[in-house]
Amino acid sequence: MQTIPAKHGVAVRLEPGQAIAVVNTHGTQVVDTWAFVADDLTEVMSMEHSRVENGRMIPPIGGDFFTNRRAPILTLEADESPGIHDTLMAACDRRRYERLGCTTYHRNCADNLAEALAALGVPPQPTPSPLNLFMNIPIHADRSLGQGAPVGHPGERVVLRAKRACIVALSACPQDMTPINGENRMPTDAHYEILPG
Amino acid sequence: MQTIPAKHGVAVRLEPGQAIAVVNTHGTQVVDTWAFVADDLTEVMSMEHSRVENGRMIPPIGGDFFTNRRAPILTLEADESPGIHDTLMAACDRRRYERLGCTTYHRNCADNLAEALAALGVPPQPTPSPLNLFMNIPIHADRSLGQGAPVGHPGERVVLRAKRACIVALSACPQDMTPINGENRMPTDAHYEILPG
C-alpha cells in the first residue's frame, strides 16, 4: 500500500483494466479524487455528466463515472464504506480558506492536484469538480447542504477500475476548519493500492 | 422583451449593476444559464463553488452565484417561480442525444452556448456546468435523481443582477425525449429583458 500523506496529493497512471483501491485508513479522511484521460487531458471525469448518465448522485456498485464527453472512465467496482460520498462540492482552494478567515497560506486540494500532476510531469490543469470520497454532505429537505463528519470506519476501501488509460489524482483533504474530516478536525494520511487488470 | 427561440441560445453582455430577467413564458421551458467574466473567460459561474459558498443547492433570494475563483458574479435578486431550479445536471450535448437513441443531429444546449457566444464574436469555451433555470430534478431519499416536468407557471421571471462585467448565455433547452420541458415534451420559446443598474 502507498501513502497519501495527510494534507497532500498523489497522482498515478492507470491502464485500462487496472484499478485503484482508495483506503480510508483512519475512517475520517475525505479523499478528493479526479481522473483525466491520459492521451487528452481536456477529457476528465465529470460529476455533472455522471449524475445525468446514472440518474443518481453517484453510480451504483458496478456502475461507471463518465467524462465530460459522456464516455465511461472509472467503474465503481466495490465500496466497503457506507457509501456516503459527495459529488456536489468544489475542491477546497486557497480562496476557500481565505473566505474562512485564514490570513496565511493553507494547504488545499486544488493545489494538491497541481502538485500531484507536476510530480508526473503533467502541467497544471483546470480543477474539475471532484469525486469527494468519504465526504458526508447531508442534503436537507429545504435543499440546504450540511458539512458532516465522515460516517465510515477505519480501513474501508473504495475500488475504482479504469475503463480508459487515465491519470487518477487523490488528495487527502487538508480541511481542518470544518468537521468534514471528522469532529476532531484533524486531517490524516490515507492509502491506496494499484490492483492489476 | 427579447426572444430566446425554442431550442436555441442567446448571449448578452451585462455591465456591473445591470440585470437580466429570464422569463418562463409558457411555464414549461428549462433555460440553461451560464456566465463568463467578460475580461477573463476562464473565470465562470460555477455551480460547485456556489453550492459550497451558499451551503445550499442554489442561493437564497438576494444571495450570489460564485465563480470558479469564489468571486460573486450574479445575484439571485428575484424569483417569481416556485424556486425549483437545477444545479446538478450537465448541459445536454450531441452525445446525450446519441445515448438516448438519436441517429441524426439533435440540437442541444452545449452547441447553443457555442452558437450564442459566436454571435458575440467569442470563441468556443469549455461548457461550464449550467444553472438550469426552471428545471425540476427531484432528489430522492436514496439519492437517485428524477427527471420531472417544470412546476412553475407562464410568465414567471427570475432576475439575475451582475456583480461583474460578464457575458450571460441562455439556452432554451431542446430536450424533447424526456419530460424535462413539460409532459408534452415540446420545447418552447422563452424571453429575457435587460434591466438597468
Contacts between the chains, C-beta under 8 A, distances in Angstrom:
chain1	res1	chain2	res2	distance
A	42	B	126	7.5
A	46	B	90	6.6
A	47	B	48	7.6
A	48	B	47	7.6
A	48	B	88	6.7
A	48	B	89	6.3
A	48	B	90	3.9
A	48	B	129	4.3
A	49	B	90	4.5
A	51	B	88	5.3
A	51	B	89	6.2
A	51	B	90	7.5
A	51	B	145	6.2
A	52	B	89	5.2
A	52	B	90	5.3
A	52	B	96	7.1
A	53	B	99	7.3
A	55	B	144	6.0
A	55	B	145	5.4
A	55	B	146	8.0
A	55	B	147	7.6
A	56	B	142	8.0
A	56	B	143	5.9
A	56	B	144	4.9
A	56	B	145	6.0
A	57	B	139	7.7
A	57	B	143	4.1
A	57	B	144	7.9
A	57	B	145	6.8
A	58	B	143	7.1
A	68	B	90	7.6
A	68	B	126	7.8
A	68	B	127	7.8
A	69	B	95	6.3
A	70	B	93	7.4
A	70	B	95	4.2
A	70	B	96	6.6
A	70	B	99	6.3
A	88	B	48	6.8
A	88	B	51	5.3
A	88	B	57	8.0
A	88	B	88	7.6
A	89	B	48	6.3
A	89	B	51	6.2
A	89	B	52	5.2
A	90	B	46	6.6
A	90	B	48	3.9
A	90	B	49	4.5
A	90	B	51	7.5
A	90	B	52	5.4
A	90	B	68	7.5
A	93	B	70	7.4
A	95	B	69	6.3
A	95	B	70	4.2
A	96	B	52	7.1
A	96	B	70	6.6
A	99	B	53	7.3
A	99	B	70	6.3
A	126	B	42	7.5
A	126	B	68	7.8
A	126	B	126	7.7
A	127	B	68	7.8
A	129	B	48	4.3
A	129	B	129	7.0
A	139	B	57	7.7
A	139	B	139	6.1
A	139	B	143	7.9
A	142	B	56	8.0
A	143	B	56	5.9
A	143	B	57	4.1
A	143	B	58	7.1
A	143	B	139	7.9
A	144	B	55	6.0
A	144	B	56	4.9
A	144	B	57	7.8
A	145	B	51	6.2
A	145	B	55	5.4
A	145	B	56	6.0
A	145	B	57	6.8
A	146	B	55	8.0
A	147	B	55	7.6
